[in-house]
Amino acid sequence: MTATDKKSVAIVGAGINGLVAANYLAKAGFVVTILERKDHAGGACTAATCVVDGKTYEYPQGASVFGFMEDFVFNETGLAEQVKIHCPTHPEIVSAPQHNAEPAYIWSDTTKLAEELAQKWGEKGSVVDFLSDMEQVVAFLRQGYKDAVVPTLESATKALGDEVVARWITENAKDLLDYYFTSDATKLFYSLSVIESGPVSFSSAYSAFSIPLMASGSVFGGQWGYVKGGIWQIPLTLDRINQELGVKRIFSAQVLSVSENGTVRFEKDGVESSLHTDYVLFATDPVSAAKIADDKVVLDKLAHEELIGTSGKLILFFKKPAIWEDGRGFAEFESAFRYLVPPKNLADSEERSNEVVTKRLDFTPGLFEIYCEGAADRMLGGTRDYELVSVFFKNLAFAKRGMELPEVQEIVRNLVLSKLTNPQDCFHSILETPKDLAELFFFPKGNIDDVDLAEGQTFFQRTYSPEPTKNFYQFGANPRFFYCAAGAYPCGSVAGTPGYMCAKQLINSTR
């Protein structure tokens, strides 16, 4: 683009997707302005502080772990040069107490993993084949991300074949897991991706797709890890990089409306202003985007979609490093990812997931993912004088705030502390429920992906475009409007992939 024909774009939302989109668009010659209702960048990838006994402590209010981003995005945006990241070398540690008192280690060596699961969980199925077949699907998805091409069933079938597409994409997770595994514990562990954000049925069509989808980040080769200083360093750093590229940021700005011709009306410090742009990218939740755009068709579509979230988070604060029990002597044991899976089988897991929705129960124990953030930050050279352990868990109803559920906080807290040799060093905890997440991060019904990864809402159908094969990230009928946040393909999880793909689509369309 020459200086005289530069196109302008307003991005609503300074979360990771908005920031990634801004980075690529600015480099392509667009005049970019980001409007963010909070006073800082980050979206749901941000820090907060609390005061305990007169001392201030910083903690991850939203996301904790990093891994769903693509390595090329991490490198091309400039993040790789400015933030330090690490994936623990210790295998993930999974406790399935209804199947074995001893935890299983999820080794990266597939043969070793098969032996481990056979020994610990009595697995007699095809662990190696499962991981090999999944890698084929993951490779297909990653190539699509890089090429900024949203897959269709036709393109998937051409690349993978009918059988793989049916088993791994269009069919249900229960049949997929039954095909490869015999052990209920193995099925439960690999089913976690299906229910991570909301109460999706294992028997529903397309639920199988969430399993390879959640392994398709490439910054750690499909694994998860940590960022020195906390994951919020990712958006804060990218925001600084974007500033250097000339991206204008308007914080504490409440976007009120966007006209059909691209005029953005917003309020800041009690004063209304307007900004005219050629294009508008919504990098916020789809409900807010549809209200701002006054798009009744999209609002009606969302009114019939599954949006409810059932995930929560407990942040534990320690005055000394948390010391875990039962290590086998391998390096980085203290920073390893830990999972606790209480259900007996898939049916039990699904029942527990549904009970917080259908029976209005506040809490049913379904899954606990334990992130040893303090130990990981020390490995990266961090200098905090306190320890953080975060617990992402299910199932919580979308009904009450964390402060209203002290008994749930106590149950989860005690569950984690029972695995430590120094529980007395925990001095504080904070519970965040789906209700809290909705208020903190504007998730419509507390779902961390904005919209459930359910049938009709995933893969090629995770779009708000009237013509997805021509313009997948278009938002509603107006070709000026685009959508690129967690509610779009592939999904959220601190990836930036929707932002990248949407930006590439816009760049290519204007050449």
Buried (B, 14 or more C-beta within 10 A) or exposed (E): EEEEEEBBBBBBBBBBBBBBBBBBBBBBBBBBBBBBBBEBBBBBBBBBEBEEEEEEBBBBBBBBBBBBBBBBBBEBBBBBEEBEBBBBEBBBBBBBEEBBEEBBBBBEEBEEBBBBBBEBBBBEBBBEEBBEBBBBBBBBBBEBBBEBBBBBBEBBBEBBEEEBBBBBBBBBBBBBBBBBBBBBBBBBBBBBBBBBBBBBBBBBBBBBBBBBBBBBBBBBEBBBBBBBBBBBBBBBBBBEBBEEBEBBBBBBBEBBEBBEEBBBBBBBEEEEEEBEBBBBBBBBBBBBBBBBBEBEEBBEBBEEBBBBBBBBBBBBBBBBBBBBEEEEEEEBBBBBBBBBBBBBBBEBBBBBBBBBBEEEBBBBBBBBBBBBBBBBBBBBEBEBEBBBBBBBBBBBBBBBBBEBBEEBBEBBBEBBBEBBEBBEBBBBBBBBBBBBBBEBBBBBBBBBBBBBBBBBBBBBEBBBBBEBEEBBBBBBBBBBBBBBBBBBBBBBBBBBBBBBBBBBBBBEEBE
